[in-house]
Amino acid sequence: MDTLLGIILHFGGGFAAGSYYLPFTKLRGKAWEDAWIFYGFCTWIILPIVATMLTVPSLIGIFQRIPISLIIKVLASGMIWGVGALNFGLALRHLGMALGTVLALGVCVLTTNFLFPSILEHQIIGFCRLFENTTALIRLVGIILAMLGLSIYGYMGVNKAWAFYSRTSYFPTPEFSLKKGLISALIFGFFMPFMLVGVELSKPISDMALLAHSNKFFAHNIGFMLLCMGGFMTNFCWYLVKNRKSIKRIVPIAIDSRYVITYGLAGLCGYLQFFFYGMGEVYLQHLYQSWMLNLIFIMLTVNFWSYLLGEWVSISQSIFSWYVIGLLITLTAVVILSTVLMI
């Protein structure tokens, strides 16, 4: 029963994370950067602080007991993860929701399996170790499937670009750029799993919250708040550098009620990913299992929305069939690799 509840909670987080970008698909007359930083302010600053204050008692007392060095480490992990979060948004901006998400999360699956066991568990997964036992061979199968799925989606991207540049018909990704999108997806795939590092580093903070009689479902909120603050620092620095000559344009946007409500709701969806993720991990009690379930549900949700939005309207039926095949292969790879990580 606990496992089922954990899966349901992760589905809630994945659905929220897969839905936050919907308002960006209807962005008209405003700069993408302005919408992104406003979304980030809501999802990484306002909502984490409010949620933590409402759900964690004795918050000031807990912060007084947290070593400064630990706060700096969690913030630093958040800042590194923030590079990935920014590039995830850019990948969706330039590739569309479906193609951008699956490519980015597919790369994320590979880096999670190769790079992060060495950071979190001090296990170096070299080429020779891919053949040393049955578990390693299963991992190899998952990696091959993931690379195959990513290759199919790369092929899809080329065809989508051809459809865009060779036709004058409706195209739902107005800023489509295969080169920019692929670069952003690769950067995201490398930096995004640093969220796992931050979650692991913040566990002593969660333990302090439990000792202060916090509800076990909300004890993660302090750690997520610090991670989100670090992520916002990175994104805000990027925004200042990119818009240093036109920073004043954010003022009229901030007082536009329709804009505030729209991207405030997007921020709420973005934050609910962390909120449900923390509760789901309480039931599953496994870092990698929670992470991979989160990725699966995000992929499924984004592809559901992208189909409804008509992102593949300019693609032939045969290419769309490859799109479905690539999605199924990538999801299979995620399931296999998440199983290996739990062994």
TORKOL-4160 file (C-alpha; in steps of 0.2 Angstrom, whole numbers, padded with zeros to 4 digits, m for minus):
343
<pt num="1" X="0000" Y="0000" Z="0000"/>
<pt num="2" X="0014" Y="0012" Z="0004"/>
<pt num="3" X="0022" Y="0009" Z="m0013"/>
<pt num="4" X="0005" Y="0013" Z="m0022"/>
<pt num="5" X="0004" Y="0029" Z="m0012"/>
<pt num="6" X="0021" Y="0033" Z="m0016"/>
<pt num="7" X="0018" Y="0030" Z="m0035"/>
<pt num="8" X="0002" Y="0041" Z="m0034"/>
<pt num="9" X="0011" Y="0055" Z="m0026"/>
<pt num="10" X="0025" Y="0055" Z="m0039"/>
<pt num="11" X="0012" Y="0054" Z="m0052"/>
<pt num="12" X="0005" Y="0071" Z="m0045"/>
<pt num="13" X="0023" Y="0078" Z="m0045"/>
<pt num="14" X="0026" Y="0072" Z="m0062"/>
<pt num="15" X="0010" Y="0078" Z="m0069"/>
<pt num="16" X="0013" Y="0096" Z="m0062"/>
<pt num="17" X="0031" Y="0096" Z="m0068"/>
<pt num="18" X="0025" Y="0091" Z="m0085"/>
<pt num="19" X="0011" Y="0104" Z="m0086"/>
<pt num="20" X="0020" Y="0120" Z="m0080"/>
<pt num="21" X="0026" Y="0124" Z="m0097"/>
<pt num="22" X="0009" Y="0125" Z="m0105"/>
<pt num="23" X="0007" Y="0144" Z="m0102"/>
<pt num="24" X="0024" Y="0147" Z="m0112"/>
<pt num="25" X="0017" Y="0139" Z="m0127"/>
<pt num="26" X="0004" Y="0153" Z="m0128"/>
<pt num="27" X="0017" Y="0167" Z="m0125"/>
<pt num="28" X="0013" Y="0182" Z="m0136"/>
<pt num="29" X="0020" Y="0199" Z="m0136"/>
<pt num="30" X="0032" Y="0196" Z="m0121"/>
<pt num="31" X="0050" Y="0191" Z="m0121"/>
<pt num="32" X="0052" Y="0173" Z="m0116"/>
<pt num="33" X="0066" Y="0178" Z="m0103"/>
<pt num="34" X="0054" Y="0189" Z="m0094"/>
<pt num="35" X="0041" Y="0175" Z="m0093"/>
<pt num="36" X="0054" Y="0163" Z="m0087"/>
<pt num="37" X="0061" Y="0173" Z="m0073"/>
<pt num="38" X="0044" Y="0178" Z="m0067"/>
<pt num="39" X="0039" Y="0159" Z="m0067"/>
<pt num="40" X="0056" Y="0156" Z="m0058"/>
<pt num="41" X="0053" Y="0169" Z="m0044"/>
<pt num="42" X="0036" Y="0161" Z="m0040"/>
<pt num="43" X="0041" Y="0143" Z="m0041"/>
<pt num="44" X="0059" Y="0144" Z="m0033"/>
<pt num="45" X="0057" Y="0159" Z="m0021"/>
<pt num="46" X="0039" Y="0163" Z="m0016"/>
<pt num="47" X="0031" Y="0146" Z="m0015"/>
<pt num="48" X="0045" Y="0136" Z="m0007"/>
<pt num="49" X="0046" Y="0150" Z="0007"/>
<pt num="50" X="0027" Y="0150" Z="0010"/>
<pt num="51" X="0025" Y="0131" Z="0010"/>
<pt num="52" X="0040" Y="0129" Z="0022"/>
<pt num="53" X="0033" Y="0142" Z="0034"/>
<pt num="54" X="0016" Y="0134" Z="0034"/>
<pt num="55" X="0022" Y="0116" Z="0035"/>
<pt num="56" X="0037" Y="0116" Z="0046"/>
<pt num="57" X="0036" Y="0122" Z="0064"/>
<pt num="58" X="0050" Y="0130" Z="0074"/>
<pt num="59" X="0058" Y="0135" Z="0057"/>
<pt num="60" X="0069" Y="0148" Z="0065"/>
<pt num="61" X="0075" Y="0136" Z="0078"/>
<pt num="62" X="0079" Y="0123" Z="0065"/>
<pt num="63" X="0089" Y="0135" Z="0055"/>
<pt num="64" X="0099" Y="0140" Z="0070"/>
<pt num="65" X="0105" Y="0122" Z="0072"/>
<pt num="66" X="0110" Y="0119" Z="0054"/>
<pt num="67" X="0128" Y="0121" Z="0051"/>
<pt num="68" X="0132" Y="0136" Z="0039"/>
<pt num="69" X="0143" Y="0124" Z="0028"/>
<pt num="70" X="0128" Y="0113" Z="0025"/>
<pt num="71" X="0117" Y="0127" Z="0020"/>
<pt num="72" X="0131" Y="0133" Z="0008"/>
<pt num="73" X="0133" Y="0115" Z="0001"/>
<pt num="74" X="0114" Y="0113" Z="m0002"/>
<pt num="75" X="0113" Y="0131" Z="m0010"/>
<pt num="76" X="0128" Y="0127" Z="m0021"/>
<pt num="77" X="0120" Y="0111" Z="m0027"/>
<pt num="78" X="0104" Y="0121" Z="m0031"/>
<pt num="79" X="0114" Y="0133" Z="m0041"/>
<pt num="80" X="0122" Y="0119" Z="m0052"/>
<pt num="81" X="0105" Y="0111" Z="m0054"/>
<pt num="82" X="0098" Y="0129" Z="m0059"/>
<pt num="83" X="0109" Y="0128" Z="m0075"/>
<pt num="84" X="0100" Y="0112" Z="m0079"/>
<pt num="85" X="0083" Y="0119" Z="m0075"/>
<pt num="86" X="0086" Y="0134" Z="m0086"/>
<pt num="87" X="0092" Y="0124" Z="m0101"/>
<pt num="88" X="0077" Y="0113" Z="m0099"/>
<pt num="89" X="0066" Y="0128" Z="m0102"/>
<pt num="90" X="0077" Y="0133" Z="m0117"/>
<pt num="91" X="0076" Y="0115" Z="m0124"/>
<pt num="92" X="0057" Y="0116" Z="m0123"/>
<pt num="93" X="0057" Y="0133" Z="m0131"/>
<pt num="94" X="0067" Y="0128" Z="m0146"/>
<pt num="95" X="0061" Y="0110" Z="m0148"/>
<pt num="96" X="0043" Y="0110" Z="m0142"/>
<pt num="97" X="0037" Y="0101" Z="m0126"/>
<pt num="98" X="0037" Y="0083" Z="m0132"/>
<pt num="99" X="0054" Y="0082" Z="m0142"/>
<pt num="100" X="0063" Y="0094" Z="m0129"/>
<pt num="101" X="0057" Y="0084" Z="m0114"/>
<pt num="102" X="0061" Y="0066" Z="m0120"/>
<pt num="103" X="0078" Y="0071" Z="m0127"/>
<pt num="104" X="0083" Y="0081" Z="m0111"/>
<pt num="105" X="0076" Y="0068" Z="m0099"/>
<pt num="106" X="0084" Y="0054" Z="m0109"/>
<pt num="107" X="0101" Y="0062" Z="m0107"/>
<pt num="108" X="0097" Y="0064" Z="m0089"/>
<pt num="109" X="0094" Y="0046" Z="m0087"/>
<pt num="110" X="0111" Y="0042" Z="m0094"/>
<pt num="111" X="0120" Y="0054" Z="m0083"/>
<pt num="112" X="0111" Y="0048" Z="m0068"/>
<pt num="113" X="0117" Y="0030" Z="m0071"/>
<pt num="114" X="0135" Y="0034" Z="m0075"/>
<pt num="115" X="0140" Y="0050" Z="m0066"/>
<pt num="116" X="0130" Y="0051" Z="m0050"/>
<pt num="117" X="0133" Y="0034" Z="m0042"/>
<pt num="118" X="0151" Y="0039" Z="m0041"/>
<pt num="119" X="0146" Y="0056" Z="m0033"/>
<pt num="120" X="0133" Y="0049" Z="m0021"/>
<pt num="121" X="0139" Y="0031" Z="m0018"/>
<pt num="122" X="0158" Y="0032" Z="m0023"/>
<pt num="123" X="0155" Y="0019" Z="m0036"/>
<pt num="124" X="0164" Y="0022" Z="m0053"/>
<pt num="125" X="0155" Y="0014" Z="m0067"/>
<pt num="126" X="0168" Y="0011" Z="m0081"/>
<pt num="127" X="0166" Y="0003" Z="m0097"/>
<pt num="128" X="0174" Y="m0014" Z="m0091"/>
<pt num="129" X="0161" Y="m0015" Z="m0077"/>
<pt num="130" X="0147" Y="m0015" Z="m0089"/>
<pt num="131" X="0151" Y="m0033" Z="m0093"/>
<pt num="132" X="0156" Y="m0040" Z="m0076"/>
<pt num="133" X="0139" Y="m0048" Z="m0070"/>
<pt num="134" X="0121" Y="m0050" Z="m0074"/>
<pt num="135" X="0116" Y="m0033" Z="m0066"/>
<pt num="136" X="0129" Y="m0024" Z="m0076"/>
<pt num="137" X="0123" Y="m0032" Z="m0092"/>
<pt num="138" X="0105" Y="m0027" Z="m0088"/>
<pt num="139" X="0112" Y="m0009" Z="m0086"/>
<pt num="140" X="0120" Y="m0011" Z="m0103"/>
<pt num="141" X="0104" Y="m0016" Z="m0111"/>
<pt num="142" X="0095" Y="m0001" Z="m0103"/>
<pt num="143" X="0109" Y="0011" Z="m0109"/>
<pt num="144" X="0108" Y="0004" Z="m0127"/>
<pt num="145" X="0089" Y="0006" Z="m0127"/>
<pt num="146" X="0091" Y="0024" Z="m0120"/>
<pt num="147" X="0104" Y="0029" Z="m0133"/>
<pt num="148" X="0093" Y="0021" Z="m0147"/>
<pt num="149" X="0078" Y="0031" Z="m0141"/>
<pt num="150" X="0088" Y="0047" Z="m0141"/>
<pt num="151" X="0094" Y="0043" Z="m0158"/>
<pt num="152" X="0076" Y="0041" Z="m0164"/>
<pt num="153" X="0071" Y="0057" Z="m0156"/>
<pt num="154" X="0086" Y="0066" Z="m0164"/>
<pt num="155" X="0080" Y="0059" Z="m0181"/>
<pt num="156" X="0063" Y="0066" Z="m0177"/>
<pt num="157" X="0070" Y="0083" Z="m0173"/>
<pt num="158" X="0078" Y="0083" Z="m0190"/>
<pt num="159" X="0062" Y="0079" Z="m0199"/>
<pt num="160" X="0053" Y="0092" Z="m0188"/>
<pt num="161" X="0065" Y="0105" Z="m0193"/>
<pt num="162" X="0063" Y="0100" Z="m0211"/>
<pt num="163" X="0044" Y="0101" Z="m0210"/>
<pt num="164" X="0046" Y="0118" Z="m0202"/>
<pt num="165" X="0058" Y="0126" Z="m0214"/>
<pt num="166" X="0050" Y="0118" Z="m0230"/>
<pt num="167" X="0032" Y="0122" Z="m0227"/>
<pt num="168" X="0022" Y="0138" Z="m0223"/>
<pt num="169" X="0008" Y="0129" Z="m0213"/>
<pt num="170" X="0005" Y="0131" Z="m0195"/>
<pt num="171" X="0019" Y="0127" Z="m0184"/>
<pt num="172" X="0016" Y="0126" Z="m0165"/>
<pt num="173" X="0035" Y="0130" Z="m0160"/>
<pt num="174" X="0038" Y="0147" Z="m0167"/>
<pt num="175" X="0056" Y="0148" Z="m0160"/>
<pt num="176" X="0061" Y="0131" Z="m0166"/>
<pt num="177" X="0080" Y="0128" Z="m0168"/>
<pt num="178" X="0086" Y="0110" Z="m0168"/>
<pt num="179" X="0104" Y="0116" Z="m0164"/>
<pt num="180" X="0100" Y="0127" Z="m0149"/>
<pt num="181" X="0088" Y="0114" Z="m0143"/>
<pt num="182" X="0100" Y="0099" Z="m0144"/>
<pt num="183" X="0113" Y="0109" Z="m0135"/>
<pt num="184" X="0101" Y="0114" Z="m0121"/>
<pt num="185" X="0095" Y="0096" Z="m0119"/>
<pt num="186" X="0113" Y="0090" Z="m0117"/>
<pt num="187" X="0117" Y="0103" Z="m0104"/>
<pt num="188" X="0101" Y="0100" Z="m0095"/>
<pt num="189" X="0105" Y="0081" Z="m0095"/>
<pt num="190" X="0122" Y="0084" Z="m0086"/>
<pt num="191" X="0117" Y="0097" Z="m0073"/>
<pt num="192" X="0099" Y="0092" Z="m0069"/>
<pt num="193" X="0104" Y="0076" Z="m0058"/>
<pt num="194" X="0113" Y="0088" Z="m0046"/>
<pt num="195" X="0096" Y="0089" Z="m0039"/>
<pt num="196" X="0099" Y="0072" Z="m0032"/>
<pt num="197" X="0115" Y="0078" Z="m0024"/>
<pt num="198" X="0106" Y="0092" Z="m0016"/>
<pt num="199" X="0092" Y="0080" Z="m0009"/>
<pt num="200" X="0105" Y="0068" Z="m0002"/>
<pt num="201" X="0115" Y="0083" Z="0006"/>
<pt num="202" X="0099" Y="0090" Z="0014"/>
<pt num="203" X="0094" Y="0074" Z="0023"/>
<pt num="204" X="0102" Y="0080" Z="0039"/>
<pt num="205" X="0091" Y="0095" Z="0038"/>
<pt num="206" X="0076" Y="0084" Z="0036"/>
<pt num="207" X="0081" Y="0074" Z="0051"/>
<pt num="208" X="0082" Y="0091" Z="0061"/>
<pt num="209" X="0065" Y="0095" Z="0056"/>
<pt num="210" X="0058" Y="0078" Z="0061"/>
<pt num="211" X="0066" Y="0081" Z="0078"/>
<pt num="212" X="0057" Y="0097" Z="0079"/>
<pt num="213" X="0040" Y="0088" Z="0077"/>
<pt num="214" X="0038" Y="0092" Z="0059"/>
<pt num="215" X="0026" Y="0080" Z="0049"/>
<pt num="216" X="0037" Y="0067" Z="0040"/>
<pt num="217" X="0028" Y="0072" Z="0024"/>
<pt num="218" X="0035" Y="0090" Z="0025"/>
<pt num="219" X="0052" Y="0087" Z="0033"/>
<pt num="220" X="0060" Y="0089" Z="0015"/>
<pt num="221" X="0053" Y="0106" Z="0012"/>
<pt num="222" X="0067" Y="0115" Z="0020"/>
<pt num="223" X="0080" Y="0106" Z="0009"/>
<pt num="224" X="0069" Y="0110" Z="m0006"/>
<pt num="225" X="0068" Y="0128" Z="m0001"/>
<pt num="226" X="0087" Y="0130" Z="m0001"/>
<pt num="227" X="0089" Y="0120" Z="m0017"/>
<pt num="228" X="0076" Y="0131" Z="m0026"/>
<pt num="229" X="0084" Y="0147" Z="m0019"/>
<pt num="230" X="0101" Y="0141" Z="m0027"/>
<pt num="231" X="0092" Y="0137" Z="m0043"/>
<pt num="232" X="0084" Y="0155" Z="m0044"/>
<pt num="233" X="0101" Y="0163" Z="m0040"/>
<pt num="234" X="0108" Y="0155" Z="m0056"/>
<pt num="235" X="0093" Y="0159" Z="m0067"/>
<pt num="236" X="0092" Y="0177" Z="m0061"/>
<pt num="237" X="0111" Y="0180" Z="m0064"/>
<pt num="238" X="0108" Y="0174" Z="m0082"/>
<pt num="239" X="0093" Y="0185" Z="m0084"/>
<pt num="240" X="0103" Y="0200" Z="m0078"/>
<pt num="241" X="0117" Y="0197" Z="m0090"/>
<pt num="242" X="0106" Y="0194" Z="m0105"/>
<pt num="243" X="0094" Y="0209" Z="m0101"/>
<pt num="244" X="0106" Y="0221" Z="m0093"/>
<pt num="245" X="0101" Y="0235" Z="m0105"/>
<pt num="246" X="0082" Y="0232" Z="m0104"/>
<pt num="247" X="0079" Y="0227" Z="m0086"/>
<pt num="248" X="0066" Y="0240" Z="m0083"/>
<pt num="249" X="0054" Y="0231" Z="m0094"/>
<pt num="250" X="0050" Y="0218" Z="m0080"/>
<pt num="251" X="0041" Y="0232" Z="m0070"/>
<pt num="252" X="0025" Y="0234" Z="m0081"/>
<pt num="253" X="0025" Y="0215" Z="m0083"/>
<pt num="254" X="0024" Y="0213" Z="m0064"/>
<pt num="255" X="0009" Y="0224" Z="m0062"/>
<pt num="256" X="m0001" Y="0215" Z="m0076"/>
<pt num="257" X="m0013" Y="0205" Z="m0067"/>
<pt num="258" X="m0017" Y="0192" Z="m0081"/>
<pt num="259" X="0002" Y="0189" Z="m0083"/>
<pt num="260" X="0004" Y="0187" Z="m0065"/>
<pt num="261" X="m0010" Y="0175" Z="m0063"/>
<pt num="262" X="m0005" Y="0165" Z="m0079"/>
<pt num="263" X="0014" Y="0163" Z="m0074"/>
<pt num="264" X="0010" Y="0162" Z="m0055"/>
<pt num="265" X="0000" Y="0146" Z="m0059"/>
<pt num="266" X="0014" Y="0140" Z="m0070"/>
<pt num="267" X="0025" Y="0143" Z="m0055"/>
<pt num="268" X="0013" Y="0133" Z="m0044"/>
<pt num="269" X="0014" Y="0118" Z="m0055"/>
<pt num="270" X="0033" Y="0119" Z="m0055"/>
<pt num="271" X="0034" Y="0119" Z="m0036"/>
<pt num="272" X="0021" Y="0105" Z="m0034"/>
<pt num="273" X="0034" Y="0094" Z="m0042"/>
<pt num="274" X="0045" Y="0096" Z="m0027"/>
<pt num="275" X="0031" Y="0096" Z="m0014"/>
<pt num="276" X="0024" Y="0079" Z="m0020"/>
<pt num="277" X="0041" Y="0072" Z="m0023"/>
<pt num="278" X="0046" Y="0074" Z="m0005"/>
<pt num="279" X="0030" Y="0066" Z="0001"/>
<pt num="280" X="0032" Y="0052" Z="m0012"/>
<pt num="281" X="0050" Y="0048" Z="m0006"/>
<pt num="282" X="0043" Y="0045" Z="0012"/>
<pt num="283" X="0033" Y="0030" Z="0005"/>
<pt num="284" X="0046" Y="0023" Z="m0007"/>
<pt num="285" X="0062" Y="0026" Z="0004"/>
<pt num="286" X="0073" Y="0025" Z="m0012"/>
<pt num="287" X="0082" Y="0040" Z="m0020"/>
<pt num="288" X="0084" Y="0033" Z="m0037"/>
<pt num="289" X="0067" Y="0025" Z="m0038"/>
<pt num="290" X="0059" Y="0041" Z="m0034"/>
<pt num="291" X="0069" Y="0050" Z="m0046"/>
<pt num="292" X="0066" Y="0038" Z="m0061"/>
<pt num="293" X="0047" Y="0038" Z="m0057"/>
<pt num="294" X="0047" Y="0057" Z="m0058"/>
<pt num="295" X="0055" Y="0057" Z="m0075"/>
<pt num="296" X="0043" Y="0044" Z="m0082"/>
<pt num="297" X="0028" Y="0053" Z="m0076"/>
<pt num="298" X="0035" Y="0070" Z="m0083"/>
<pt num="299" X="0038" Y="0061" Z="m0100"/>
<pt num="300" X="0020" Y="0054" Z="m0101"/>
<pt num="301" X="0012" Y="0070" Z="m0096"/>
<pt num="302" X="0022" Y="0081" Z="m0108"/>
<pt num="303" X="0018" Y="0070" Z="m0122"/>
<pt num="304" X="0000" Y="0070" Z="m0118"/>
<pt num="305" X="m0001" Y="0089" Z="m0118"/>
<pt num="306" X="0010" Y="0090" Z="m0134"/>
<pt num="307" X="m0002" Y="0079" Z="m0143"/>
<pt num="308" X="m0017" Y="0089" Z="m0138"/>
<pt num="309" X="m0007" Y="0105" Z="m0143"/>
<pt num="310" X="m0004" Y="0098" Z="m0161"/>
<pt num="311" X="0015" Y="0099" Z="m0160"/>
<pt num="312" X="0016" Y="0085" Z="m0173"/>
<pt num="313" X="0003" Y="0093" Z="m0185"/>
<pt num="314" X="0016" Y="0095" Z="m0199"/>
<pt num="315" X="0024" Y="0078" Z="m0197"/>
<pt num="316" X="0019" Y="0063" Z="m0208"/>
<pt num="317" X="0010" Y="0048" Z="m0201"/>
<pt num="318" X="0026" Y="0037" Z="m0203"/>
<pt num="319" X="0036" Y="0050" Z="m0193"/>
<pt num="320" X="0023" Y="0051" Z="m0180"/>
<pt num="321" X="0024" Y="0032" Z="m0178"/>
<pt num="322" X="0043" Y="0033" Z="m0175"/>
<pt num="323" X="0039" Y="0046" Z="m0162"/>
<pt num="324" X="0028" Y="0034" Z="m0153"/>
<pt num="325" X="0041" Y="0020" Z="m0155"/>
<pt num="326" X="0055" Y="0031" Z="m0148"/>
<pt num="327" X="0044" Y="0036" Z="m0133"/>
<pt num="328" X="0041" Y="0018" Z="m0129"/>
<pt num="329" X="0059" Y="0013" Z="m0131"/>
<pt num="330" X="0065" Y="0028" Z="m0120"/>
<pt num="331" X="0052" Y="0023" Z="m0106"/>
<pt num="332" X="0058" Y="0005" Z="m0106"/>
<pt num="333" X="0076" Y="0011" Z="m0104"/>
<pt num="334" X="0071" Y="0022" Z="m0089"/>
<pt num="335" X="0062" Y="0007" Z="m0081"/>
<pt num="336" X="0077" Y="m0005" Z="m0084"/>
<pt num="337" X="0089" Y="0008" Z="m0078"/>
<pt num="338" X="0079" Y="0012" Z="m0062"/>
<pt num="339" X="0078" Y="m0006" Z="m0058"/>
<pt num="340" X="0097" Y="m0008" Z="m0059"/>
<pt num="341" X="0100" Y="0007" Z="m0048"/>
<pt num="342" X="0089" Y="m0001" Z="m0034"/>
<pt num="343" X="0098" Y="m0018" Z="m0034"/>
